[in-house]
Amino acid sequence: MIPWKKIDTAKIPGSDEELRLMQRGKEFSIKLGTNELMNNRLSGSEAALATLAAKQIEKVAKPMVLIGGLGMGFTLRAALTVLGPKAKIVVSELVPAVVAWARGPMAEVFGDSLDDARVSIREIDVGEVIRAKSSAFDAILLDVDNGPEGLTRKGNDALYSASGLGAAKMALRPGGVLAVWSSGPNPAFNKRLKRAGFDVNEVAVRATGRGGGARHVIWMAKKS
């Protein structure tokens, strides 16, 4: 068996934690301590985050979409596939090294997605983008940390708090959708979404997208 090798490390802004990019042949893994945050062989649920959200806004002629977290680009590539040529996609990634990995060691995984004319990459906390905008987005897709039960950075919790959800709702246009990926269920978060005034649908998805792998959750929260 081909052994794993460490390609690079990156400090997480606002945290003492460190991400590690690992490679084994054509397989990549981003790890935090003993936890694997993502692997390029397990993309189903992150891709579903984009496809489910796109379905909610399919009647919008020129959709404006914000993706929180670049990761390995699963959500971005799925969004580019399902959204039309007039869409605009802003990707907010807090860790600059993750963007560098996408253009460097993982360039083959990302293909030409980062150079698509519909895409703009911002190396900034997605919370700042959300709070700076009002009625700007038709969809906000959050794949930040491990979902509402964060692992990497305490500051991420604010995204999923009552005030964070209120800010997301303000940043959405009428009929817009907040789509949130999570590694597992979270009844308390589900209640917060409803208290924030969203119409909520909780969807169970599998990591591989083919009925296999870990069970993940995506919340589809629609602004009326």
Solvent accessible surface area in square Angstrom, and as a share of the most:
residue,aa,sasa,rsa
1,M,215,0.96
2,I,106,0.54
3,P,105,0.66
4,W,86,0.30
5,K,120,0.51
6,K,122,0.52
7,I,61,0.31
8,D,62,0.32
9,T,46,0.27
10,A,11,0.08
11,K,129,0.55
12,I,6,0.03
13,P,53,0.33
14,G,76,0.73
15,S,29,0.19
16,D,135,0.70
17,E,78,0.35
18,E,67,0.30
19,L,11,0.06
20,R,59,0.21
21,L,0,0.00
22,M,29,0.13
23,Q,38,0.17
24,R,60,0.22
25,G,36,0.35
26,K,157,0.67
27,E,11,0.05
28,F,12,0.05
29,S,2,0.01
30,I,2,0.01
31,K,55,0.23
32,L,10,0.05
33,G,42,0.41
34,T,133,0.77
35,N,66,0.34
36,E,80,0.36
37,L,31,0.16
38,M,48,0.21
39,N,10,0.05
40,N,36,0.18
41,R,159,0.58
42,L,71,0.35
43,S,39,0.25
44,G,13,0.13
45,S,0,0.00
46,E,15,0.07
47,A,30,0.23
48,A,19,0.15
49,L,0,0.00
50,A,3,0.02
51,T,55,0.32
52,L,54,0.27
53,A,1,0.01
54,A,12,0.09
55,K,128,0.54
56,Q,72,0.32
57,I,7,0.03
58,E,109,0.49
59,K,192,0.81
60,V,55,0.31
61,A,85,0.66
62,K,132,0.56
63,P,7,0.05
64,M,53,0.24
65,V,3,0.02
66,L,0,0.00
67,I,1,0.01
68,G,0,0.00
69,G,16,0.15
70,L,9,0.04
71,G,13,0.12
72,M,2,0.01
73,G,1,0.01
74,F,14,0.06
75,T,6,0.04
76,L,2,0.01
77,R,62,0.23
78,A,14,0.11
79,A,1,0.01
80,L,20,0.10
81,T,114,0.66
82,V,68,0.39
83,L,19,0.09
84,G,35,0.34
85,P,122,0.76
86,K,124,0.53
87,A,0,0.00
88,K,108,0.46
89,I,1,0.01
90,V,17,0.10
91,V,0,0.00
92,S,2,0.01
93,E,13,0.06
94,L,42,0.21
95,V,9,0.05
96,P,68,0.43
97,A,24,0.19
98,V,6,0.03
99,V,11,0.06
100,A,59,0.46
101,W,5,0.02
102,A,2,0.01
103,R,126,0.46
104,G,38,0.36
105,P,59,0.37
106,M,0,0.00
107,A,45,0.35
108,E,141,0.63
109,V,32,0.18
110,F,3,0.01
111,G,56,0.54
112,D,113,0.59
113,S,6,0.04
114,L,15,0.08
115,D,109,0.57
116,D,39,0.20
117,A,99,0.76
118,R,44,0.16
119,V,19,0.11
120,S,55,0.36
121,I,43,0.22
122,R,103,0.37
123,E,98,0.44
124,I,40,0.20
125,D,26,0.13
126,V,6,0.04
127,G,3,0.03
128,E,85,0.38
129,V,3,0.01
130,I,5,0.03
131,R,155,0.57
132,A,81,0.63
133,K,88,0.37
134,S,77,0.50
135,S,57,0.37
136,A,20,0.16
137,F,2,0.01
138,D,10,0.05
139,A,1,0.01
140,I,0,0.00
141,L,3,0.01
142,L,1,0.01
143,D,33,0.17
144,V,18,0.10
145,D,28,0.14
146,N,32,0.16
147,G,0,0.00
148,P,13,0.08
149,E,119,0.53
150,G,33,0.31
151,L,76,0.38
152,T,13,0.07
153,R,41,0.15
154,K,169,0.71
155,G,42,0.41
156,N,10,0.05
157,D,49,0.25
158,A,55,0.43
159,L,14,0.07
160,Y,4,0.02
161,S,37,0.24
162,A,72,0.56
163,S,88,0.57
164,G,15,0.14
165,L,1,0.00
166,G,31,0.29
167,A,25,0.20
168,A,3,0.02
169,K,53,0.23
170,M,126,0.56
171,A,0,0.00
172,L,0,0.00
173,R,84,0.31
174,P,110,0.69
175,G,30,0.29
176,G,2,0.02
177,V,1,0.00
178,L,0,0.00
179,A,0,0.00
180,V,0,0.00
181,W,12,0.04
182,S,5,0.03
183,S,43,0.28
184,G,17,0.16
185,P,102,0.64
186,N,13,0.07
187,P,98,0.62
188,A,56,0.43
189,F,0,0.00
190,N,27,0.14
191,K,120,0.51
192,R,59,0.22
193,L,0,0.00
194,K,113,0.48
195,R,176,0.64
196,A,28,0.21
197,G,38,0.36
198,F,9,0.04
199,D,93,0.48
200,V,35,0.20
201,N,89,0.45
202,E,79,0.35
203,V,37,0.21
204,A,84,0.65
205,V,23,0.13
206,R,72,0.26
207,A,3,0.03
208,T,31,0.18
209,G,53,0.51
210,R,201,0.73
211,G,57,0.54
212,G,25,0.24
213,G,37,0.36
214,A,59,0.46
215,R,170,0.62
216,H,24,0.11
217,V,8,0.05
218,I,0,0.00
219,W,0,0.00
220,M,9,0.04
221,A,0,0.00
222,K,67,0.28
223,K,33,0.14
224,S,110,0.71
